[in-house]
């Protein structure tokens, strides 16, 4: 009987599938005399950029518990090989099942070289994505809301001779609300009313925004990415009493945002928080999706940039603002 995270498997030796019907000598002869098909030359020899498995559920032991995540695991395939060794990828996953990790990036960083050393390519990629619990108090009622965040880690491991290098990008996504500034301005003109305390009506919608950052040393952490998003977005929660709802709606209408505004403001926050902490060449990706309320389509915005480009834009804006004041 084995205890695997609380799930008991009794009488495992009695499973019919564990009773081989082919003699061991037969398996040994087939392995010895049979051709290793993946190692054969393909009919048309050309390098394949990525081959691997996707939609694979993995279980990672984290401080929050053993949680399920979706993963994509792939390697490049040299031109002279017909295929990869699929079972060896699963062997690498199984090897890490009992280990514990402080967050999912370290799982991906350990899995990528395990996969690569079992294959014949020079490059491996592991993408881990899923949800993690987020427990936060509400702003007015101070109730505890148990929500979820999207988290991800992408690790690319490259082998140059005997030297292995890594590139890691981690990401986190939150649900939030946006209010349309365009309709609000239009209604202000119609009503000839501007009230800073209670903004005029406009339509609002639920949105999701994700921030991805390239990792260098100890930064960023998932907590730092979370802080970037929470300080920029009108974050929503599942447990909200009426005073909490009123606060979120008021703030969203007082500071209305296009999805384009969301992406730019998140990028600006990244610049403010990581200037001097991360190299200028650090990759930054912001993805924002607005689930439109009065349209039948949704609105999507993606910003792919670097920390240097963000900082340059911040400094340029500061100069323009100073010129206006003078």
PyMOL commands that set and color helices and strands:
alter all, ss='L'
color gray80, all
select helices_A, chain A and resi 12-14+16-18+24-33+37-39+86-95+104-117+181-191+222-230+242-254+259-274+307-325
alter helices_A, ss='H'
color red, helices_A
select strands_A, chain A and resi 2-4+7-9+48-62+65-77+123-137+144-160+163-179+204-214+234-235+283-291+299-306
alter strands_A, ss='S'
color yellow, strands_A
deselect
rebuild
show_as cartoon
